[in-house]
């Protein structure tokens, strides 16, 4: 009899485990489908419910984290499968790094589930579930701070095409949108659970409905009352569609610069007042003194047309003798000098020999920077991308650019002549556009427009470029700034301050996109206070961790629960 009972229990347990696996699989699939390019964004509001059903049944930390890892692995695999450039298959190191990331990325989700376990041991399960959204946002924010930073799957990035819902981002930012999404999922789950128990399911459902409707009402008001700035500039975005692997393996530099200048003249004929080239437009350190002919070609174009050129470009700075050497400078044994090199942006202005520069501050882990290589230098030599663009130095400052343009439109038929560099823009390189606080820092310093120079062609025509483009929509809304993207192979585009894409190119086409872009220097609440939601979530998480450690040390979880719940 005992053996039979054991078999029945085992069969029931096995059935429950299979059901849980299916629920976790469903959650991962629903979340992935909510992201571009599929963009069934409405699924983001219910995608976590199957996961919550499983989570509520788990007791131990191991059980909770196993369930979370599996769900997160499915979500990550289906969303960022492209990171290794597998469809291109041209660099083994990139593929290995991408493969590792697919397994590493879900581990970061365990920050939130571990904090949930701590809350479960310190509070009631109900309170732990209500705190879970804060733990999740804490994970999203923490992921953006480490050397392994890759906050691509922030939930708030998903509904970028849900125009009305994303408008509150100018107050709460993308992390605030994540928090709202999480609470909608949570209260729908609570409503479902109460419905099964035939208890009051209407109240949590109404709360979920209000959390969904109120942002939309705010969005409708914002969209309908929006007035575009009268100050505008006509921007030309150059998309050369070059194979990045071939470009970096060596080629005819004169042909490359000729291609860029031809496309730029095309933009000027369409009345562009500033021309923007993509990331690392040329595979050389243009300012190191060896490429005067190429440098002169660009200066010639700018001087003749009176149109500034903003371009992504590698930059190399040497330090000799008594010059102050940065702490992160590298030493050249051959030349006996210190140097720094950056994935940079350069601005060439008419009537000025000074070239403004910006060094990329957020580097792609393993692709452009080996995590902890500064602390363990041997890692930098051990791990190196085959195309040789790894090992950049990290930029130090959120530098804005001043455009020395002669005429820009002020919303009337006649261009206003202005010889002063009164237009201030910021430009970031590729991956940097996924960091909301970084973009807000530029806007705080007076930037009137956001430019993104990027090269998403490393990954082929996969989900990556479409996801990357849509993330920029959130940066536009958060700061109420126009965003322009100049991408090597696409997607180049113009996004207005409401997050509407007003013009864009197709992937893998050679093209020039020219359009009017509004300029704005007003600061939104989010621009001025970008850390409120992530820091609040992190402080709540830290508080829970502290309580758990305190009770763990005292060994009084049962007594502690009742005391803390009464305080809560």
C-alpha positions as CSV (number, residue, x, y, z in Angstrom):
1,X,0.0,0.0,0.0
2,X,2.8,2.4,0.9
3,X,4.6,1.7,-2.4
4,X,1.4,2.3,-4.4
5,X,0.8,5.6,-2.6
6,X,4.4,6.6,-3.3
7,X,3.9,5.9,-7.0
8,X,0.7,7.9,-7.1
9,X,2.4,10.9,-5.3
10,X,5.3,10.6,-7.8
11,X,3.0,10.6,-10.8
12,X,1.1,13.6,-9.5
13,X,4.3,15.4,-8.8
14,X,5.6,14.7,-12.2
15,X,2.4,16.0,-13.8
16,X,2.6,19.2,-11.8
17,X,6.2,19.7,-12.8
18,X,5.3,19.2,-16.5
19,X,2.5,21.7,-16.1
20,X,4.8,24.2,-14.4
21,X,7.4,23.8,-17.3
22,X,4.6,24.5,-19.8
23,X,3.5,27.6,-17.9
24,X,7.1,28.9,-17.6
25,X,7.6,28.2,-21.3
26,X,4.4,30.1,-22.1
27,X,5.6,33.1,-20.1
28,X,8.9,33.2,-21.9
29,X,7.2,33.0,-25.3
30,X,4.6,35.6,-24.5
31,X,7.3,38.1,-23.3
32,X,9.4,37.5,-26.4
33,X,6.5,38.0,-28.7
34,X,5.8,41.4,-27.1
35,X,9.2,42.7,-28.3
36,X,10.1,43.8,-31.8
37,X,10.1,42.8,-34.5
38,X,6.9,40.8,-33.7
39,X,5.7,43.6,-31.4
40,X,2.5,42.0,-30.1
41,X,3.1,44.5,-27.3
42,X,-0.3,43.8,-25.6
43,X,1.1,40.5,-24.5
44,X,3.5,42.2,-22.2
45,X,0.6,43.0,-19.9
46,X,-0.3,39.3,-19.4
47,X,3.0,37.6,-20.2
48,X,4.1,37.2,-16.6
49,X,0.9,35.7,-15.3
50,X,1.9,32.0,-16.0
51,X,5.2,32.7,-14.3
52,X,3.5,34.1,-11.2
53,X,1.2,31.0,-11.1
54,X,4.3,28.8,-10.8
55,X,6.2,31.2,-8.5
56,X,3.4,31.2,-6.0
57,X,3.8,27.4,-5.5
58,X,7.5,27.5,-4.9
59,X,9.0,27.5,-1.4
60,X,12.7,27.1,-1.5
61,X,15.3,29.4,-3.0
62,X,16.4,26.7,-5.4
63,X,12.9,26.0,-6.6
64,X,12.1,29.7,-7.1
65,X,15.4,30.4,-9.0
66,X,15.1,27.3,-11.2
67,X,11.7,28.4,-12.4
68,X,12.9,31.9,-12.9
69,X,16.0,30.9,-14.8
70,X,14.0,28.6,-17.2
71,X,11.5,31.3,-18.0
72,X,14.2,33.9,-18.4
73,X,16.2,31.6,-20.6
74,X,13.3,31.1,-23.0
75,X,12.6,34.8,-23.0
76,X,16.3,35.7,-23.7
77,X,16.8,33.0,-26.3
78,X,13.8,34.1,-28.4
79,X,14.5,37.8,-28.0
80,X,18.3,38.2,-28.2
81,X,19.3,35.1,-30.1
82,X,21.1,37.4,-32.6
83,X,23.8,38.7,-30.3
84,X,26.4,36.2,-31.5
85,X,26.1,37.2,-35.1
86,X,25.2,33.5,-35.8
87,X,23.3,34.3,-39.0
88,X,26.4,36.0,-40.4
89,X,28.9,33.5,-39.0
90,X,32.0,35.6,-39.7
91,X,33.6,35.9,-36.3
92,X,34.1,32.9,-34.0
93,X,34.8,35.0,-30.9
94,X,31.6,37.0,-31.4
95,X,29.6,33.8,-31.8
96,X,31.2,32.3,-28.6
97,X,30.5,35.5,-26.7
98,X,26.9,35.5,-27.9
99,X,26.5,31.9,-27.0
100,X,27.8,32.6,-23.4
101,X,25.5,35.6,-23.1
102,X,22.4,33.5,-23.9
103,X,23.1,31.5,-20.8
104,X,24.5,34.3,-18.6
105,X,21.7,36.8,-19.3
106,X,19.0,34.8,-17.5
107,X,21.2,34.6,-14.4
108,X,20.6,38.3,-13.8
109,X,16.8,37.7,-13.5
110,X,17.7,35.7,-10.3
111,X,18.3,39.0,-8.5
112,X,14.6,39.7,-8.4
113,X,13.6,36.1,-7.6
114,X,16.1,35.9,-4.8
115,X,14.8,39.1,-3.3
116,X,11.3,37.7,-3.6
117,X,12.5,34.6,-1.6
118,X,14.0,37.0,1.1
119,X,10.7,38.8,1.3
120,X,8.8,35.5,1.5
121,X,10.9,34.5,4.5
122,X,10.4,37.9,6.2
123,X,6.8,38.7,5.3
124,X,3.7,36.8,4.2
125,X,3.5,35.5,0.6
126,X,1.0,38.2,-0.3
127,X,3.3,41.0,0.7
128,X,6.3,39.3,-1.0
129,X,4.3,39.2,-4.3
130,X,3.3,42.8,-3.9
131,X,7.0,43.7,-3.6
132,X,8.1,41.6,-6.5
133,X,7.7,44.4,-9.1
134,X,10.1,46.5,-7.2
135,X,12.6,43.6,-7.1
136,X,12.3,43.1,-10.9
137,X,13.0,46.8,-11.6
138,X,15.9,46.6,-9.2
139,X,17.3,43.8,-11.3
140,X,16.8,45.8,-14.5
141,X,18.6,48.8,-13.1
142,X,21.4,46.8,-11.5
143,X,22.1,45.1,-14.8
144,X,22.8,48.5,-16.3
145,X,25.5,49.3,-13.7
146,X,27.9,46.4,-13.9
147,X,30.8,45.6,-16.3
148,X,28.4,43.0,-17.9
149,X,25.8,45.7,-18.6
150,X,23.2,44.6,-21.2
151,X,19.8,46.0,-20.1
152,X,18.2,45.1,-23.4
153,X,15.2,43.2,-22.0
154,X,13.9,46.0,-19.8
155,X,10.1,45.4,-19.9
156,X,9.4,49.0,-20.5
157,X,11.1,48.8,-23.9
158,X,8.4,46.5,-25.2
159,X,5.4,48.7,-25.9
160,X,7.4,51.3,-27.9
161,X,4.6,51.2,-30.6
162,X,1.8,51.7,-28.1
163,X,1.9,55.4,-28.6
164,X,-0.5,56.5,-25.8
165,X,0.8,54.1,-23.1
166,X,4.4,55.2,-23.4
167,X,3.8,58.9,-23.0
168,X,4.2,58.8,-19.1
169,X,7.8,58.0,-19.8
170,X,8.5,61.8,-19.7
171,X,7.7,61.5,-15.9
172,X,8.6,57.9,-14.9
173,X,11.0,56.8,-17.6
174,X,11.4,53.3,-19.0
175,X,11.8,51.8,-15.5
176,X,8.5,53.4,-14.5
177,X,6.8,51.8,-17.5
178,X,8.3,48.5,-16.4
179,X,6.9,48.9,-12.9
180,X,3.4,49.7,-14.3
181,X,3.6,46.7,-16.6
182,X,4.6,44.4,-13.7
183,X,1.8,45.6,-11.4
184,X,-0.7,45.1,-14.2
185,X,0.5,41.5,-14.6
186,X,0.5,41.1,-10.8
187,X,-3.1,42.3,-10.2
188,X,-4.4,40.3,-13.1
189,X,-2.8,37.3,-11.6
190,X,-4.3,38.1,-8.2
191,X,-7.7,38.6,-9.8
192,X,-7.4,35.2,-11.6
193,X,-6.4,33.5,-8.3
194,X,-9.3,35.0,-6.5
195,X,-11.7,34.0,-9.3
196,X,-10.6,30.4,-8.9
197,X,-11.2,30.6,-5.2
198,X,-14.6,32.2,-5.8
199,X,-13.5,35.2,-3.7
200,X,-13.5,38.9,-4.5
201,X,-11.7,39.0,-7.9
202,X,-13.2,42.3,-9.1
203,X,-11.1,44.7,-6.9
204,X,-7.6,43.5,-8.2
205,X,-9.0,43.4,-11.7
206,X,-10.2,47.0,-11.4
207,X,-6.8,48.0,-10.0
208,X,-5.1,46.4,-13.0
209,X,-7.6,48.1,-15.4
210,X,-6.8,51.5,-13.8
211,X,-3.1,51.0,-14.1
212,X,-3.6,50.3,-17.8
213,X,-6.1,53.1,-18.5
214,X,-4.6,56.0,-16.6
215,X,-1.3,56.0,-18.5
216,X,-3.3,55.9,-21.8
217,X,-5.5,58.9,-20.6
218,X,-2.3,60.8,-19.9
219,X,-0.9,59.8,-23.3
220,X,-4.0,60.9,-25.1
221,X,-3.8,64.3,-23.4
222,X,-0.1,64.6,-24.2
223,X,-0.4,63.6,-27.8
224,X,-3.4,65.9,-28.5
225,X,-1.9,68.9,-26.7
226,X,1.6,68.5,-28.2
227,X,3.0,71.5,-30.0
228,X,6.1,70.9,-32.1
229,X,8.9,73.4,-31.5
230,X,9.2,76.1,-34.2
231,X,12.9,75.8,-34.1
232,X,13.9,73.1,-36.6
233,X,17.0,71.8,-38.5
234,X,17.1,69.8,-41.7
235,X,19.2,66.7,-41.1
236,X,20.7,64.4,-43.7
237,X,21.4,60.8,-42.5
238,X,23.8,58.8,-44.6
239,X,23.4,55.0,-44.8
240,X,26.2,53.5,-46.9
241,X,25.3,49.8,-46.3
242,X,28.9,48.6,-46.1
243,X,29.9,45.1,-45.0
244,X,31.5,45.8,-41.6
245,X,33.6,42.7,-41.7
246,X,35.1,43.6,-45.1
247,X,35.6,47.2,-44.1
248,X,37.6,46.3,-41.0
249,X,39.6,43.7,-42.9
250,X,41.1,46.4,-45.0
251,X,40.1,48.1,-48.2
252,X,40.5,51.2,-50.3
253,X,40.1,54.2,-48.0
254,X,39.8,56.6,-50.9
255,X,36.8,54.6,-52.2
256,X,35.2,54.6,-48.8
257,X,35.5,58.4,-48.3
258,X,34.4,59.0,-51.8
259,X,31.2,56.9,-51.1
260,X,30.4,58.9,-48.0
261,X,31.0,62.3,-49.7
262,X,28.9,61.3,-52.7
263,X,26.0,60.4,-50.4
264,X,26.5,63.5,-48.4
265,X,26.3,65.8,-51.5
266,X,23.1,64.0,-52.3
267,X,21.8,65.1,-48.8
268,X,23.0,68.7,-49.4
269,X,21.1,68.9,-52.7
270,X,18.0,68.0,-50.6
271,X,18.8,71.1,-48.4
272,X,20.3,69.2,-45.4
273,X,21.9,71.6,-43.0
274,X,23.9,69.0,-41.1
275,X,25.0,65.6,-42.4
276,X,25.4,62.6,-40.1
277,X,27.5,59.5,-40.9
278,X,27.1,56.1,-39.0
279,X,29.4,54.6,-36.3
280,X,33.1,54.0,-37.1
281,X,32.4,55.4,-40.6
282,X,36.1,54.8,-41.6
283,X,38.2,52.0,-40.1
284,X,41.1,54.3,-39.2
285,X,42.3,56.7,-36.5
286,X,41.6,59.7,-38.6
287,X,43.2,62.2,-36.3
288,X,46.5,60.4,-35.6
289,X,48.4,62.4,-38.3
290,X,48.6,59.7,-41.0
291,X,45.4,60.5,-43.0
292,X,45.8,64.1,-44.0
293,X,44.3,63.5,-47.5
294,X,41.1,62.0,-46.1
295,X,40.9,64.7,-43.4
296,X,41.3,67.4,-46.1
297,X,38.5,65.8,-48.2
298,X,36.1,66.1,-45.3
299,X,37.2,69.6,-44.4
300,X,36.9,70.5,-48.1
301,X,33.3,69.2,-48.2
302,X,32.3,71.0,-45.0
303,X,34.0,74.3,-46.1
304,X,32.5,74.3,-49.6
305,X,28.9,73.3,-48.6
306,X,28.9,75.2,-45.3
307,X,27.3,72.0,-43.8
308,X,28.7,70.4,-40.7
309,X,29.5,66.6,-40.7
310,X,28.9,64.6,-37.6
311,X,30.4,61.1,-37.8
312,X,31.3,58.1,-35.8
313,X,35.0,57.5,-36.0
314,X,37.8,55.8,-34.1
315,X,39.9,58.3,-32.2
316,X,43.4,58.0,-30.9
317,X,45.1,60.3,-28.4
318,X,48.9,60.2,-27.7
319,X,50.6,61.4,-24.5
320,X,54.2,62.4,-24.5
321,X,56.8,63.6,-22.0
322,X,55.3,65.7,-19.3
323,X,51.7,65.6,-20.5
324,X,49.2,64.5,-17.9
325,X,48.5,60.8,-18.6
326,X,45.0,59.4,-17.8
327,X,45.0,56.5,-15.4
328,X,43.5,54.2,-18.0
329,X,46.1,55.0,-20.7
330,X,47.9,52.1,-22.4
331,X,51.7,52.1,-23.2
332,X,53.1,51.5,-26.6
333,X,56.3,49.6,-26.4
334,X,57.1,50.4,-30.0
335,X,56.6,54.1,-29.8
336,X,57.4,54.5,-26.1
337,X,54.4,56.7,-25.4
338,X,51.1,56.4,-23.6
339,X,47.8,56.5,-25.5
340,X,44.0,56.1,-25.3
341,X,41.7,55.0,-28.1
342,X,38.0,55.5,-28.3
343,X,35.0,54.5,-30.3
344,X,34.2,58.1,-30.9
345,X,32.2,60.8,-32.6
346,X,33.7,63.7,-34.4
347,X,32.1,67.0,-35.5
348,X,33.5,69.0,-38.4
349,X,32.1,72.6,-38.5
350,X,32.3,75.1,-41.3
351,X,34.8,78.0,-40.8
352,X,36.5,76.2,-37.9
353,X,39.6,74.0,-37.7
354,X,38.6,72.7,-34.3
355,X,37.2,69.2,-34.4
356,X,34.8,68.5,-31.5
357,X,35.0,64.9,-30.1
358,X,33.1,62.5,-27.8
359,X,34.3,59.2,-26.6
360,X,31.8,56.4,-26.1
361,X,31.1,55.9,-22.4
362,X,29.1,52.6,-22.5
363,X,31.0,49.8,-24.2
364,X,29.5,46.5,-25.3
365,X,30.7,43.7,-23.0
366,X,33.1,41.4,-24.8
367,X,32.5,43.2,-28.1
368,X,34.2,46.5,-27.3
369,X,35.4,46.0,-23.8
370,X,36.4,42.9,-21.8
371,X,34.7,43.0,-18.4
372,X,37.2,43.6,-15.5
373,X,40.1,43.9,-18.0
374,X,41.1,47.1,-16.1
375,X,41.5,45.1,-12.9
376,X,42.8,42.0,-14.7
377,X,44.8,43.2,-17.7
378,X,45.6,39.7,-19.0
379,X,41.9,39.3,-19.8
380,X,42.1,42.0,-22.5
381,X,44.8,40.0,-24.3
382,X,43.1,36.7,-23.8
383,X,39.7,37.8,-25.1
384,X,39.7,39.8,-28.3
385,X,37.2,40.2,-31.1
386,X,38.5,39.0,-34.5
387,X,37.9,42.2,-36.3
388,X,40.1,44.1,-33.9
389,X,37.8,46.7,-32.6
390,X,37.8,45.6,-29.0
391,X,39.7,47.2,-26.2
392,X,38.5,50.7,-26.4
393,X,39.0,53.1,-23.6
394,X,35.8,54.3,-21.8
395,X,34.8,57.9,-22.5
396,X,34.8,60.3,-19.5
397,X,32.2,63.0,-20.1
398,X,28.7,63.6,-21.6
399,X,29.9,66.1,-24.1
400,X,27.4,68.0,-26.2
401,X,28.2,69.3,-29.7
402,X,27.7,72.8,-30.9
403,X,26.7,73.0,-34.5
404,X,28.3,75.9,-36.4
405,X,25.5,76.2,-39.0
406,X,24.9,79.2,-41.1
407,X,21.1,78.8,-41.5
408,X,18.4,76.8,-39.8
409,X,14.7,77.1,-40.1
410,X,12.5,78.6,-37.4
411,X,9.3,77.4,-38.7
412,X,8.8,80.0,-41.4
413,X,9.6,80.2,-45.1
414,X,12.7,82.3,-44.8
415,X,15.8,80.7,-43.2
416,X,17.3,82.8,-40.4
417,X,21.0,83.6,-40.9
418,X,23.0,82.8,-37.8
419,X,26.8,82.6,-37.8
420,X,27.0,81.5,-34.1
421,X,27.0,77.8,-33.0
422,X,23.6,78.2,-31.2
423,X,22.3,74.7,-31.9
424,X,23.4,72.2,-29.3
425,X,22.9,68.4,-29.9
426,X,24.2,65.3,-28.3
427,X,25.3,62.2,-30.1
428,X,25.8,58.7,-28.7
429,X,27.3,55.6,-30.2
430,X,25.0,52.6,-30.9
431,X,24.5,50.6,-27.8
432,X,24.6,53.7,-25.6
433,X,21.1,54.6,-26.7
434,X,19.7,51.8,-24.4
435,X,20.8,53.6,-21.2
436,X,18.1,56.1,-20.2
437,X,20.0,58.0,-17.5
438,X,22.9,58.6,-19.9
439,X,20.7,60.3,-22.5
440,X,19.0,62.3,-19.7
441,X,22.4,63.6,-18.6
442,X,23.0,65.1,-22.1
443,X,19.5,66.7,-22.0
444,X,20.3,68.1,-18.6
445,X,23.3,69.9,-20.1
446,X,21.2,71.6,-22.8
447,X,21.1,69.2,-25.7
448,X,18.3,70.1,-28.2
449,X,18.3,66.9,-30.2
450,X,19.6,63.3,-29.8
451,X,21.7,61.7,-32.5
452,X,22.5,58.0,-32.6
453,X,25.3,56.8,-34.8
454,X,25.2,53.0,-35.1
455,X,26.2,49.9,-37.0
456,X,23.8,47.0,-36.5
457,X,25.0,45.2,-39.6
458,X,27.2,42.9,-37.5
459,X,24.2,40.8,-36.7
460,X,22.5,40.4,-40.1
461,X,18.8,41.1,-40.8
462,X,17.7,39.7,-37.5
463,X,15.5,41.1,-34.6
464,X,18.4,43.1,-33.2
465,X,18.3,46.2,-35.5
466,X,14.5,46.5,-35.1
467,X,14.7,46.2,-31.3
468,X,17.5,48.7,-31.2
469,X,15.6,51.2,-33.3
470,X,12.5,50.9,-31.1
471,X,14.5,51.5,-27.9
472,X,15.3,55.0,-29.2
473,X,11.6,55.7,-29.2
474,X,11.6,55.7,-25.4
475,X,14.6,58.1,-25.3
476,X,12.6,60.5,-27.4
477,X,9.6,60.4,-25.1
478,X,11.5,60.5,-21.9
479,X,13.2,63.8,-22.8
480,X,10.8,65.2,-25.4
481,X,13.6,65.3,-27.9
482,X,13.8,64.4,-31.5
483,X,16.0,61.4,-32.1
484,X,17.8,60.8,-35.4
485,X,19.6,57.5,-36.1
486,X,22.3,57.2,-38.8
487,X,22.9,53.4,-39.2
488,X,25.4,51.8,-41.5
489,X,22.9,49.2,-43.0
490,X,19.7,50.4,-41.3
491,X,17.5,51.3,-39.6
492,X,18.2,55.0,-40.1
493,X,15.3,57.1,-39.0
494,X,13.8,60.3,-37.6
495,X,11.7,60.0,-34.4
496,X,9.7,63.0,-33.1
497,X,9.4,64.0,-29.4
498,X,6.2,61.9,-29.1
499,X,8.0,58.8,-30.1
500,X,6.5,58.7,-33.6
501,X,8.8,57.5,-36.4
502,X,8.2,60.1,-39.1
503,X,10.7,58.6,-41.6
504,X,12.9,55.6,-41.8
505,X,15.0,53.6,-44.2
506,X,14.8,49.9,-45.0
507,X,17.4,47.4,-43.8
508,X,20.4,46.7,-46.0
509,X,19.9,49.4,-48.5
510,X,22.2,52.2,-49.5
511,X,20.2,55.4,-48.8
512,X,20.1,59.0,-47.8
513,X,17.3,60.1,-45.5
514,X,16.7,63.9,-45.2
515,X,14.0,65.5,-43.1
516,X,13.2,68.4,-40.8
517,X,13.8,67.8,-37.1
518,X,12.4,69.9,-34.3
519,X,14.8,71.2,-31.6
520,X,13.8,71.5,-28.0
521,X,15.8,72.4,-24.8
522,X,12.9,72.1,-22.3
523,X,13.5,69.6,-19.5
524,X,10.9,67.0,-18.6
525,X,10.4,65.8,-15.1
526,X,12.2,62.6,-16.1
527,X,15.1,64.5,-17.6
528,X,15.6,66.3,-14.2
529,X,14.9,63.2,-12.0
530,X,15.8,60.1,-13.9
531,X,16.7,58.0,-10.9
532,X,13.5,58.2,-8.8
533,X,12.0,54.9,-9.9
534,X,15.1,52.7,-10.1
535,X,16.7,54.0,-6.9
536,X,13.4,53.7,-5.0
537,X,13.1,50.1,-6.2
538,X,16.7,49.4,-5.3
539,X,16.2,51.0,-1.8
540,X,13.2,48.8,-1.2
541,X,15.2,45.8,-2.3
542,X,18.1,46.7,-0.1
543,X,15.7,47.1,2.9
544,X,14.3,43.6,2.3
545,X,17.8,42.2,2.0
546,X,18.7,43.9,5.3
547,X,15.7,42.5,7.1
548,X,16.3,39.0,5.8
549,X,20.0,39.1,7.0
550,X,18.9,40.5,10.3
551,X,16.4,37.7,10.9
552,X,18.8,35.2,9.5
553,X,21.4,36.2,12.1
554,X,18.8,36.2,14.9
555,X,17.3,32.9,13.6
556,X,13.8,34.2,14.4
557,X,11.9,34.1,11.1
558,X,8.6,33.1,12.6
559,X,8.6,35.9,15.2
560,X,10.1,38.3,12.7
561,X,7.3,37.8,10.2
562,X,4.5,38.9,12.5
563,X,6.5,41.9,13.7
564,X,7.4,43.1,10.2
565,X,3.9,42.5,8.8
566,X,2.4,44.7,11.5
567,X,4.9,47.4,10.6
568,X,4.1,47.1,6.9
